[in-house]
Amino acid sequence: MAKEGADMTEETEFMIDKNVGKEPDNVESSGGDAKEMRAVILAGFGGLNKLRVSKKAMPELQGGEVKIRVKACGLNFLDLMVRQGNIDNPPKPPLVPGFECSGIIESVAENTTGFEIGDRVMAFVNYNAWAEVVCTPVDFVYKMPDEMTFAEAAAFSLNFVAAYMMLFEVANLREGMSVLVHSAGGGVGQAVAQLCSTVPNVTVFGIASCFKHAAIRDSVTHLFDRNADYMQEIKKISPDGVDIVLDCLCGENTGKGLTLLKPLGTYILYGASNMVTGETKSFFSFAKSWWQVEKVKEAMQRIHDRGNIGKLILDVEKTPTPLMASDSTETSEAGEEEEEPEGDNDSKERMPFIH
């Protein structure tokens, strides 16, 4: 069965490479006559060997869209769930993951207004963000403030929109209320903390792994270790409980949060990261091709282990890392090394990472 799965992977990857270059003739790019781009390809749902960096046809601009030369793109827990197929109605692989990016507009469709070539923008994308070029409707594109960097813009979109909608449109956060947020050290958790600071006298109870506390302590009112009995500590501070609970974990934390909720309070479950299992220490090890860090495998494991503080960003402009001898193998979800097909290294692109 394992051999059959490996054969299917190789066949899918061969099909991807075979179709490279079959793009529309009328697609242009800022790189002259180039009609191909680099992108992360998810060949099928499941293990790490389903992900690779490969060449792909440049996207074709449709009516009402802009074409963006990507400078940075966000890496979210949702991308992990997509890779595993743990989402409703996922598109059929092969596909390019990613839902947010920042970059520079290099072309605009006819009869499309509001943007010009050269505008610095952040954008929501329906998949396809992990590529050098994306096309997306102008309704989901926003100009960046002059002082904002591309990395900051890529970190802003999904996290702050999610945090804003939960706090202000669903929970109706007001002066003097209290908020309990799990994973306070993550991207959404930090967005929640920053937005809460814009409302007077809001008390924020943050739950995070203890190694993150030094970095995020100033962003919340009270900070607790996620592995400790934080329920009793919160009850000592606020015997009546809290007004709003934001839970991205699910599982046993749901019961704890409901116990801490005030009568008529608001409980928002916006994720289920405790339900995602089966990752090994080489989580997203495909990113050896993308990320420029001292320990690639350790960096990619951070999202699954909640080891990241804030947001992880992919930067397609950093100098590619050289192909290392150790890159010839990848680790499966069962912890076994899987040899790549012969000659596969020649088709792999080196693409880097920041933050």
Secondary structure in CASP SS format (residue, H / E / C, confidence):
PFRMAT SS
TARGET T0000
AUTHOR 0000-0000-0000
METHOD secondary structure of the structure
MODEL  1
M C 1.00
A H 1.00
K H 1.00
E H 1.00
G H 1.00
A H 1.00
D H 1.00
M H 1.00
T H 1.00
E H 1.00
E H 1.00
T H 1.00
E H 1.00
F H 1.00
M H 1.00
I H 1.00
D H 1.00
K H 1.00
N H 1.00
V C 1.00
G C 1.00
K C 1.00
E C 1.00
P C 1.00
D C 1.00
N C 1.00
V C 1.00
E C 1.00
S E 1.00
S C 1.00
G C 1.00
G E 1.00
D C 1.00
A C 1.00
K C 1.00
E E 1.00
M E 1.00
R E 1.00
A E 1.00
V E 1.00
I E 1.00
L E 1.00
A C 1.00
G C 1.00
F C 1.00
G C 1.00
G C 1.00
L H 1.00
N H 1.00
K H 1.00
L E 1.00
R E 1.00
V E 1.00
S E 1.00
K E 1.00
K E 1.00
A E 1.00
M C 1.00
P C 1.00
E C 1.00
L C 1.00
Q C 1.00
G C 1.00
G C 1.00
E E 1.00
V E 1.00
K E 1.00
I E 1.00
R E 1.00
V E 1.00
K E 1.00
A E 1.00
C E 1.00
G E 1.00
L E 1.00
N C 1.00
F H 1.00
L H 1.00
D H 1.00
L H 1.00
M H 1.00
V H 1.00
R H 1.00
Q H 1.00
G C 1.00
N C 1.00
I C 1.00
D C 1.00
N C 1.00
P C 1.00
P C 1.00
K C 1.00
P C 1.00
P C 1.00
L E 1.00
V C 1.00
P C 1.00
G C 1.00
F C 1.00
E E 1.00
C E 1.00
S E 1.00
G E 1.00
I E 1.00
I E 1.00
E E 1.00
S E 1.00
V E 1.00
A C 1.00
E C 1.00
N C 1.00
T C 1.00
T C 1.00
G C 1.00
F C 1.00
E C 1.00
I C 1.00
G C 1.00
D C 1.00
R E 1.00
V E 1.00
M E 1.00
A E 1.00
F E 1.00
V C 1.00
N C 1.00
Y C 1.00
N C 1.00
A C 1.00
W C 1.00
A E 1.00
E C 1.00
V E 1.00
V E 1.00
C E 1.00
T E 1.00
P E 1.00
V H 1.00
D H 1.00
F H 1.00
V E 1.00
Y E 1.00
K E 1.00
M C 1.00
P C 1.00
D C 1.00
E C 1.00
M C 1.00
T C 1.00
F H 1.00
A H 1.00
E H 1.00
A H 1.00
A H 1.00
A H 1.00
F H 1.00
S H 1.00
L H 1.00
N H 1.00
F H 1.00
V H 1.00
A H 1.00
A H 1.00
Y H 1.00
M H 1.00
M H 1.00
L H 1.00
F H 1.00
E H 1.00
V H 1.00
A C 1.00
N C 1.00
L C 1.00
R C 1.00
E C 1.00
G C 1.00
M C 1.00
S E 1.00
V E 1.00
L E 1.00
V E 1.00
H C 1.00
S C 1.00
A C 1.00
G C 1.00
G E 1.00
G H 1.00
V H 1.00
G H 1.00
Q H 1.00
A H 1.00
V H 1.00
A H 1.00
Q H 1.00
L H 1.00
C H 1.00
S C 1.00
T C 1.00
V C 1.00
P C 1.00
N C 1.00
V C 1.00
T E 1.00
V E 1.00
F E 1.00
G E 1.00
I E 1.00
A E 1.00
S C 1.00
C H 1.00
F H 1.00
K H 1.00
H H 1.00
A H 1.00
A H 1.00
I H 1.00
R H 1.00
D H 1.00
S H 1.00
V C 1.00
T C 1.00
H E 1.00
L E 1.00
F E 1.00
D E 1.00
R C 1.00
N C 1.00
A C 1.00
D C 1.00
Y H 1.00
M H 1.00
Q H 1.00
E H 1.00
I H 1.00
K H 1.00
K H 1.00
I H 1.00
S C 1.00
P C 1.00
D C 1.00
G C 1.00
V E 1.00
D E 1.00
I E 1.00
V E 1.00
L E 1.00
D E 1.00
C C 1.00
L C 1.00
C C 1.00
G C 1.00
E H 1.00
N H 1.00
T H 1.00
G H 1.00
K H 1.00
G H 1.00
L H 1.00
T H 1.00
L H 1.00
L E 1.00
K E 1.00
P E 1.00
L E 1.00
G E 1.00
T E 1.00
Y E 1.00
I E 1.00
L E 1.00
Y C 1.00
G C 1.00
A C 1.00
S H 1.00
N H 1.00
M H 1.00
V C 1.00
T C 1.00
G C 1.00
E C 1.00
T C 1.00
K C 1.00
S C 1.00
F C 1.00
F C 1.00
S H 1.00
F H 1.00
A H 1.00
K H 1.00
S H 1.00
W C 1.00
W C 1.00
Q C 1.00
V C 1.00
E C 1.00
K C 1.00
V H 1.00
K H 1.00
E H 1.00
A H 1.00
M H 1.00
Q H 1.00
R H 1.00
I H 1.00
H H 1.00
D C 1.00
R C 1.00
G C 1.00
N C 1.00
I C 1.00
G E 1.00
K C 1.00
L E 1.00
I E 1.00
L E 1.00
D E 1.00
V C 1.00
E C 1.00
K C 1.00
T C 1.00
P C 1.00
T C 1.00
P C 1.00
L C 1.00
M C 1.00
A H 1.00
S H 1.00
D H 1.00
S H 1.00
T E 1.00
E E 1.00
T E 1.00
S C 1.00
E C 1.00
A C 1.00
G C 1.00
E C 1.00
E E 1.00
E E 1.00
E E 1.00
E C 1.00
P C 1.00
E C 1.00
G C 1.00
D H 1.00
N H 1.00
D H 1.00
S H 1.00
K C 1.00
E C 1.00
R C 1.00
M C 1.00
P C 1.00
F C 1.00
I E 1.00
H C 1.00
END
